[in-house]
Structure formats: structure tokens, C-alpha cells
């Protein structure tokens, strides 16, 4: 029982009857609040993912006992619950509390790949970038250099798409951020600004929360040189 519900000493004497009445009122408020907590909407990544084992396939593997680091190279595919990471090279480590961390990198024209299911809905977050860092403790994924993140309905229908130099996806809060950078510069976007396409909600799949959700929905990216609204 929460101690704050049992302590009523405010410097003024109270009768036993008044103390019991206050205790009953506090207990009643607690019992009303607890059932309501169960109706909070599920708007985050699969909570069970970080407790699942990490399974990895690759062409080669080396283990550095001094650094407590395992390195996989060659067509690497790592899975952890609904999480999938594909890259040319994946480094995996684990902290003393048992949380796992993975860094996937790819070179040349190849991009590393990430995907994770959203809990409670038939939707996935997937992304590509030259480097992908997964933090199992915070359920945080960071995509760096030529990064793209998409929200998919099922595994095929793109609902939202964001391009940027660095994109972070917070799976606990279903929140993502994007930063501009020269690596995503190109015709019509010489400064490498963040660009996004967001589908109208209109009763469709549950949206991501966060700053990106305030952008004006668009059906396609503007043509090079077009005037922004």
C-alpha cells in the first residue's frame, strides 16, 4: 500500500474516524484510477522485442573477448523478435544488465536495413541508411547518412516516408526525429533539407506522434525548383 495513502499527519490532531474516512477516500480514488490505465492506446514498438534473443546469420564471425564485442561480416541478417537488421557488417555487444546493442554498416551503394513492428496494429517501421545503431536498453534506433524511414501498413503499403541525414526512432514512445545534411542534397534540394511525405489520417492507421506529425500531408515530393507553400 502506498505510504502516502496512510499518512495524514499535517500538524493538527485528527480523530480515528476522520483518518479512516480520508484513507477510504484515497483508496477509492486509487481503485478508480487503476482500471483506466488499461485503456491507454498502444502506440509504440513491440515491447517484447528487447527481451528476445538476437539471432544472426553471416558469412564470417569474430569475437573480441577484451572488448566483449562480436563482429559479423558478409550478408549479415540479425533478428530480435520483430526487429530485423541487414547490413554488410554488424557489431553486437551487451552491457552488464543484459541489454544488447547492434551497429550495422554498409559500404558503396549498399545501405543497411532496419524493420520493427508497431505493437497493437498491423504496421511496421522500416528504414535504410549507411549506418544503423540499435540501443536495446532505450529501444532507440538511429539511422545515419542517406537515411530513409517509412511507416508501412502491413509490409507493403507506404503510409509515411521521411528522408534525412540522421533519423532517430524511439520505439518506446513511437517518436522520430530527422536532421538535414549534405549527404541527402540533390537536384531541387541543394541544402539537404529533411523531406517528408505523410498520408492523410481520415480514420486510417494510427499515426506516429512527434514533431514530424505536424507537417502538412502531401501525396508526392515537389518537383525540382517548385515553390514551397
N, C-alpha and C positions, 0 to 999 in steps of 0.2 A: 504494500500500500504506500502510495506517495506520502512522504512525511508532511508535505505542505497541506494535505487534507486533514491531518490530525492535529496540527499545531494552531491554536487560536489565541495564544498569549500576546496581547497588544499593550500590556501595561495596566489594563483595567480588569478587575476581578469579574469572572463570568460564573454563572450558575451551571450546574451539570446539565440541566435541561436545555439551556441556550447553546452550550457546547455541542450537545448531541444533535440539536436541530441544525446547527451550522455544518456539522460533519455529514448529516444526511443530505443536506443541500449540495455539498461539494461532491459526494458520491453520486448523487443523481445526475449532476452535470457531466461527470466523467463517463457514466454509463450511456448517456445520450451521445457524447462525442465519439466514442469508440466505434459504434456501427457505421457512422458516417464516413469514417476513414476508409472503409472498404469500398466505397463508391467512387474514389478518386480515379480519374481516367488513366489508362495505361498509355503513356506517351514516352517510351524510352526503349532502348535496345533490350534484347533478351537478357534478363538479369542472371540467368543460369550460365551464360557463356563463360564468365571468368572463373567459374568453379569446375569447368570441364577440362579434361586433359588436352594437351596440344599434340596433335599427330602431324608428322612431317614426312614428305617424300622428296627425295632429291637424287642427283647423280653422285654427289660426294658429301661427306660429313667429316668435320674435325672438331675435337673438343679441347679447349684450353682450360686445364684444371686450375691454373694460377688465377685466371680472370673469371672462372666459373662461367665460361661462355661457350656455347655450341654454335658452330658455323656450318650452314648448309649451302651448297652451291650447285648450279645446274638444274634448270626447270623445277624450281622449288615450289611445292604446294603444301601450305600449312593450314590445318583446320583446328578449330577450337569451338565446339558447339556449333552455332550457326555462322561463326566467323570463318572466312576464307581469305588467305593471303597468298598471292602468287608473285614470284619475283625471280630474278637471276640469282640472288644471294639473300639469305635470311639468317640473321644473327638472333639467337634466343638466349635469354638469361632469366634468372629467378632470384627474388630477394629472400631474406631470411623468413619472412612471413608467408612465403609460398606464392606470391603474386608473380605472374610471368610477363615478360616484356619481349617484343619481337620487332626487329627492324628489317624491312625488305627493301632492297635496292636493285635497280636495273640500269643497264648502260645502253648507249647507242640509241636506236629508235625504239627500243623496248621500254615499256612502262610497267611498273609494279601495279598490282591489282588488289583491291580490298572489297569485301562484301560482308554485311551483317544484317540479320533480320530484326525488324522492329517488333516489340512484344505486343501481342493482342490484336494485331492487324496483319493482313496479307501484304506486307510491304517490306522492302529491303532498302538499305543504304549501300550504294556501291561507289567506288572511286578508283581513279588511276592517278599515278604520279611517278616521278623518278624514284622518290624515296617515301616509304610509308612506315611510320612508327606507331606501334600499338602498346599502350600502357594498360596492363591488366588490372592494376590497382585502382586507377581512376576511370577505367573503361573509356579511355580517351585515345582517339586515333588522329594522327597528324600526317597530312599528305603534303609533300614539299616538292616544288619545281614541276611546272606544267600540270598542275593539279586540276582534276575534274571530279565533282561529286554529284551523284544523281539519286533521286528518290524514286524507286520503282514500285508500281502496283503489280503484284505478282513478281515474276522475274523478267518481264519483257516490256511493260508499258512505262515509259518515262513520264513522270509527273512534274518533277522539278530538276533543274540542272544548273550547276554553278561552276564557273571556271575562275581560277585564280592562281597566284604563285604559291601561296600556302593556305591550306584549308584544314581546319580542325573540326572534328566531330565528337561531341560529348555524348556518349551513349547513355549515360545515367540520366541526363536531363533533355536528351533529344534536341540539342542546341548545336548549331555550327556557325563558324566564322570564316571569312575569306579575306585575304590580303592581296593587293596588287603587286606586280613585279615585272621587270623587263623580260623575264623568261616566257611570259604569255603575251608579249607585244606582237603585233602583226598588222597587216593591212586593215585600216579602219580603227585600229586600237594601238596606236604607236606608243602610248604610255603604259600599256599592260594593265589597264584597269580591270577590276573584277566585273564579270559579266554573268548574268543570271537569266534563266527562263523559268517562270513559276506558273503552274496551271491554275485557272480559276477554281475556287473551292466548291461552291454551288452544291454542297452536300456530298462531295466526293470524298476520297480517302482523307484521313486525319492529317493535317499539315504539320510540318516541323515548326517548332517555336523558335524564337530568337530574332535578332535584328534582320536577318535575311528575309523573314516572312513579311516585312513591311514594304518590300519592293513591289512596284507595280507589275502585275502579271503581264506576260507577253507570249505570243504564240511562236515567235521566232526572233532571232537576233537581227538588229537593224542592219541594213546594207551599209557597206563601207562609205564613210563620208556623210551618212544621213544625219539630219539634225535631231538631237535628242529632245524629247518633250520637256 
